[in-house]
């Protein structure tokens, strides 16, 4: 038997108020008034507010059709990487629009009767199964294989998404991630390791080991980026002049940049802590501006937007890791390293580290600037010594061989 009109109105009114002002902040009188019925009718149908909450969870189309809504909203196509990002973006945006409901469902759960908590669990299970079914084909054919089954993938994903919503809705100034896209990049890195999320053209790691880029190739990348746009030029300048990792670049904000006549500095916040990194003017043996006038300061001067992010995508949102990779691919198109491979994004960091070591920086000081352990930087030191030895051998070869003295052969 279909629900009576009064019951349907009360369920919809309760949902609207729970979303806008939370469960504890909503009274039965407010619900009855919004529904246009007597409060006695509410008690007769549901007993109390928590009985009405149970009805919302079990009868409201918002929850009963949740799995179907998810199916309709999931992107279509074979690209697991892009579909995963789209799904994360859509759900995090949705949860951010209902902060009062999130705070209520989490913070007041101990007040709910067992059947209410069971209903919440049931809806989460339905949603997780739907998402698992959607991602199952892509997970089954991922190369190399993912470490999770489709069910584990969806369950862990929803735990992280709900955890994000709880942190965002219940705290401020937590500095766990600078913005939503930063969190999405982190989740994607956890679930989809680089070979599974990037094509060979977008790979962020070189084919083997630590390998820097030749100075001429560095200058070509900077010139190509300069022709692309002021932001591209600034991005390439920071990548090759400060040695930051791609995940650090996309989390930079305007307030993290400072400059004076003597130096230009970026403040980096990462899981390893906070540190300051200089942006070098000498890159690949050529000077690029000054601390007060360079590709980065010029990019900031022409900005007309109010976004706190240092770098933006085409829509004005903070630049994502995928967006940074695509820009690098555009600069590197048609270029090859001495090993015959396209320049990889992470090689910008490797090139800077090796250059610093060759110019006399100690391994300990480089560890302070990069936030990496000295032991992890040892391959950079080995490569720097190799290059220094090669240069010395080349210089010696330019000198005339000493003539043997009499009696020597």
C-alpha positions in Angstrom: 0.0 0.0 0.0 1.4 3.4 -1.0 2.2 5.8 1.8 -0.4 8.4 2.7 0.2 12.0 1.4 0.8 13.2 4.9 3.4 10.6 5.6 5.2 11.4 2.3 5.2 15.1 3.1 6.6 14.5 6.6 9.4 12.3 5.2 10.3 14.9 2.6 10.1 17.8 5.1 12.3 15.9 7.5 14.9 15.2 4.8 15.0 18.8 3.8 15.5 20.0 7.4 18.0 17.3 8.3 20.1 18.3 5.3 19.9 22.0 6.0 20.3 22.2 9.8 21.2 18.7 11.0 19.2 16.1 12.9 19.7 17.4 16.4 19.0 21.0 15.3 15.6 20.0 13.8 12.5 19.7 16.0 9.4 17.7 15.2 7.4 20.9 15.3 9.5 22.4 12.5 9.1 19.2 10.4 5.3 19.3 10.9 5.1 22.9 10.1 7.1 22.5 6.9 5.0 19.5 5.9 1.8 21.5 6.6 0.4 18.8 9.0 -0.4 18.6 12.7 2.5 17.5 14.9 0.2 14.8 16.3 0.1 13.3 12.8 3.9 13.0 13.0 3.8 11.2 16.3 1.0 8.9 15.1 3.0 7.8 12.0 6.5 7.7 13.4 6.4 7.8 17.2 9.3 10.3 17.5 12.0 12.1 15.5 14.2 9.0 15.3 11.3 6.9 14.0 10.9 9.6 11.3 14.7 9.4 10.6 14.4 5.7 10.1 11.6 6.3 7.6 13.7 8.8 5.7 16.5 6.2 5.4 14.1 3.4 4.4 11.5 5.2 2.3 12.9 8.4 0.9 13.8 8.1 -2.8 17.0 9.9 -2.0 18.1 6.8 -0.1 16.1 4.0 -1.7 17.2 5.0 -5.2 20.8 5.7 -4.1 22.2 2.7 -6.0 20.3 3.6 -9.1 21.4 7.2 -8.9 25.0 6.1 -8.5 24.7 3.9 -11.6 23.4 6.9 -13.7 26.0 9.3 -12.4 29.0 7.0 -13.0 31.0 8.0 -16.1 31.0 5.7 -19.1 34.2 4.6 -20.9 37.3 2.4 -20.6 39.5 4.9 -18.8 39.7 3.7 -15.2 41.9 6.6 -14.2 39.5 9.3 -15.4 36.4 7.5 -14.3 37.8 7.1 -10.8 38.6 10.8 -10.6 35.2 11.8 -11.9 33.5 9.6 -9.3 35.6 11.0 -6.5 34.9 14.6 -7.6 31.2 14.1 -7.9 30.8 12.4 -4.5 33.0 14.8 -2.5 31.2 17.7 -4.1 27.8 16.2 -3.0 28.9 15.6 0.6 30.3 19.1 0.8 26.8 20.4 0.0 25.3 18.7 3.1 27.7 19.4 5.9 24.9 19.6 8.6 23.7 16.1 7.7 27.2 14.7 7.7 27.9 16.2 11.1 24.6 14.8 12.5 25.0 11.3 11.1 28.5 11.0 12.5 28.3 13.0 15.7 24.9 11.9 16.9 25.0 8.2 15.9 25.3 7.1 19.5 21.8 8.5 20.1 20.1 6.6 17.3 18.2 3.3 18.0 19.9 0.2 16.6 17.5 0.0 13.7 18.6 3.4 12.5 22.2 2.5 12.6 21.4 -0.7 10.8 19.5 1.2 8.1 22.5 3.5 7.5 24.8 0.4 7.2 22.4 -1.1 4.7 22.4 1.9 2.5 26.2 2.1 2.6 26.4 -1.6 1.6 24.0 -1.1 -1.3 26.1 1.9 -2.6 29.3 0.0 -2.2 28.1 -3.0 -4.1 26.9 -0.8 -6.9 30.2 0.9 -7.2 32.1 -2.5 -7.0 30.0 -3.8 -9.9 30.8 -0.7 -12.0 34.5 -0.8 -11.4 34.9 -4.6 -11.5 35.5 -5.0 -15.3 38.2 -2.3 -15.3 39.8 -3.7 -12.1 39.8 -7.2 -13.6 41.7 -6.1 -16.7 44.0 -3.5 -15.1 47.7 -3.9 -16.2 49.5 -4.6 -13.9 46.8 -6.1 -11.7 45.5 -4.0 -8.8 46.1 -5.4 -5.3 42.4 -5.1 -4.4 39.2 -6.9 -5.5 36.4 -4.8 -6.8 34.5 -5.2 -3.4 37.6 -4.2 -1.4 38.3 -1.3 -3.8 34.8 0.1 -3.4 34.6 -0.4 0.4 38.0 1.2 1.1 37.1 4.0 -1.3 33.9 4.9 0.5 35.6 4.8 3.9 38.1 7.4 2.6 35.4 9.5 1.0 33.3 9.5 4.2 36.4 10.2 6.3 37.2 13.2 4.1 33.7 14.5 4.6 33.9 14.1 8.4 37.2 16.0 8.6 36.0 18.8 6.3 32.7 19.1 8.1 34.0 18.9 11.6 37.3 20.8 11.6 39.1 23.8 10.2 42.7 24.7 9.4 43.7 21.0 9.7 46.3 21.3 6.9 46.0 17.6 6.0 45.6 18.6 2.4 45.4 22.0 0.8 42.3 21.5 -1.3 39.9 18.8 -2.5 41.9 18.0 -5.6 44.9 17.4 -3.5 43.0 14.7 -1.5 41.8 13.2 -4.7 45.3 12.9 -6.0 46.4 11.2 -2.8 43.5 8.7 -3.0 44.3 7.9 -6.6 48.0 7.4 -5.8 46.9 4.9 -3.1 44.5 3.0 -5.2 46.0 3.2 -8.7 49.8 3.0 -8.8 51.4 4.9 -11.7 51.6 2.0 -14.2 47.9 1.5 -13.8 46.8 5.2 -14.0 49.0 6.6 -16.7 49.8 5.7 -20.3 53.4 5.4 -21.4 53.2 8.9 -22.8 52.2 10.3 -19.4 54.5 8.2 -17.3 56.0 10.2 -14.4 58.9 7.9 -13.8 61.8 7.2 -16.1 62.4 3.7 -17.5 65.2 2.8 -15.1 66.8 4.4 -12.1 67.9 8.0 -11.5 68.7 9.9 -14.7 69.0 13.6 -15.2 68.1 15.6 -18.3 70.9 17.2 -20.5 71.2 21.0 -20.3 70.1 21.5 -23.9 66.9 19.4 -23.3 66.1 21.4 -20.2 66.4 24.7 -22.2 64.1 23.3 -24.9 61.5 22.3 -22.3 61.6 25.8 -20.8 61.3 27.5 -24.2 58.4 25.3 -25.3 56.6 26.0 -22.0 57.2 29.7 -22.5 55.5 29.6 -25.9 52.6 27.7 -24.5 51.5 30.2 -21.8 52.8 32.3 -18.9 51.5 29.7 -16.4 53.2 26.9 -18.4 56.5 28.9 -18.3 56.1 29.4 -14.5 55.4 25.7 -14.0 58.4 24.5 -16.0 60.5 27.1 -14.2 59.5 25.8 -10.7 59.8 22.2 -11.8 63.3 22.6 -13.1 64.5 25.4 -10.8 63.2 24.2 -7.4 63.3 20.4 -7.8 59.8 19.9 -6.3 58.0 16.7 -6.9 54.8 16.8 -9.0 52.6 16.1 -5.9 54.2 19.1 -4.1 53.8 21.4 -7.1 50.0 21.0 -7.3 49.6 21.7 -3.6 51.4 25.0 -3.7 49.4 28.2 -2.8 50.1 31.8 -3.5 51.0 32.4 0.2 53.7 29.8 -0.1 55.7 32.0 -2.5 57.9 34.9 -1.4 60.7 36.8 -3.1 63.1 39.7 -2.4 66.1 41.1 -4.3 68.3 38.3 -3.0 66.2 35.2 -3.2 62.9 33.6 -4.2 61.6 30.9 -1.8 58.7 28.4 -1.9 57.4 27.0 1.4 56.4 23.3 1.0 54.0 21.4 3.2 54.2 17.6 2.8 53.7 14.5 4.9 57.4 14.8 5.8 56.8 18.3 7.3 57.4 21.9 6.3 60.5 23.2 4.6 61.7 26.0 2.4 63.1 25.6 -1.0 64.9 28.2 -3.1 63.9 28.7 -6.8 67.2 28.9 -8.7 67.7 31.4 -11.5 70.5 29.3 -13.0 68.9 26.3 -14.7 70.7 24.1 -17.1 73.7 26.5 -17.3 71.5 29.5 -18.2 70.2 32.3 -16.1 66.4 32.8 -16.1 65.5 36.2 -14.7 66.1 37.4 -11.1 64.5 36.7 -7.7 62.1 39.6 -8.3 61.5 39.2 -12.1 61.2 35.7 -13.5 58.6 33.4 -15.0 56.9 32.7 -11.7 56.6 36.3 -10.5 55.4 37.4 -14.0 52.7 34.7 -13.8 51.5 35.9 -10.4 51.5 39.6 -11.6 49.0 38.8 -14.4 46.6 36.8 -12.3 43.2 38.3 -12.0 41.4 35.5 -10.1 41.0 35.1 -6.4 42.0 31.5 -6.1 44.6 30.7 -3.4 46.2 28.0 -5.6 49.5 28.8 -7.2 48.6 27.0 -10.4 45.2 26.5 -12.0 43.5 24.3 -14.6 41.5 25.6 -17.5 38.3 25.9 -15.3 40.1 27.9 -12.6 40.3 25.0 -10.2 43.6 24.0 -8.6 45.8 22.2 -11.0 45.6 18.4 -10.6 48.4 15.9 -11.0 46.9 14.7 -14.2 46.8 18.2 -15.5 50.4 18.8 -14.7 51.3 15.5 -16.5 49.4 16.6 -19.6 51.2 20.0 -19.7 54.6 18.2 -19.3 53.7 15.9 -22.1 52.9 18.9 -24.3 56.3 20.5 -23.6 58.1 17.2 -24.1 56.3 16.1 -27.3 58.8 14.9 -29.9 61.8 15.1 -27.5 63.9 12.2 -26.5 66.5 11.7 -23.8 70.0 10.3 -24.6 68.5 6.9 -23.6 65.9 7.2 -26.4 63.0 7.8 -24.1 60.5 10.7 -23.7 61.5 13.0 -20.8 59.6 11.8 -17.7 58.1 14.3 -15.3 60.0 13.1 -12.3 63.3 13.7 -14.1 62.8 17.4 -13.5 63.3 16.7 -9.8 66.2 14.3 -10.5 67.9 16.9 -12.7 67.7 19.6 -10.0 69.1 17.3 -7.3 72.0 16.1 -9.4 72.8 19.7 -10.4 72.8 20.8 -6.8 75.2 18.1 -5.8 77.5 18.8 -8.8 77.6 22.5 -7.8 78.9 21.5 -4.3 75.9 21.0 -2.1 76.3 18.3 0.5 74.0 15.3 0.6 72.8 16.2 4.1 71.8 19.7 2.9 70.1 18.3 -0.1 68.1 16.0 2.2 66.9 19.1 4.1 65.7 20.9 0.9 64.0 17.8 -0.6 62.6 16.3 2.6 64.1 13.0 1.6 66.3 10.7 3.6 70.0 10.8 2.9 70.0 7.1 2.1 67.3 7.7 -0.5 69.4 10.4 -2.2 72.5 8.2 -2.5 71.7 7.3 -6.2 71.7 11.0 -7.0 75.1 11.3 -5.4 76.4 8.4 -7.4 75.0 10.0 -10.6 76.6 13.3 -9.8 80.0 11.7 -9.2 79.7 9.9 -12.4 79.0 13.1 -14.3 81.9 14.9 -12.5 84.3 12.1 -13.4 83.1 12.3 -17.1 83.7 16.0 -17.2 87.2 15.6 -15.7 88.1 12.9 -18.2 86.8 15.2 -21.0 88.9 18.1 -19.7 92.0 16.0 -19.4 91.6 14.8 -23.0 91.7 18.4 -24.2 95.2 18.9 -22.7 98.1 17.7 -24.8 99.7 14.5 -23.8 103.1 15.1 -22.0 106.0 14.1 -24.2 108.0 11.2 -22.8 111.5 12.1 -21.4 114.6 10.6 -22.9 114.9 7.0 -22.0 111.1 6.6 -21.4 108.8 4.7 -23.7 
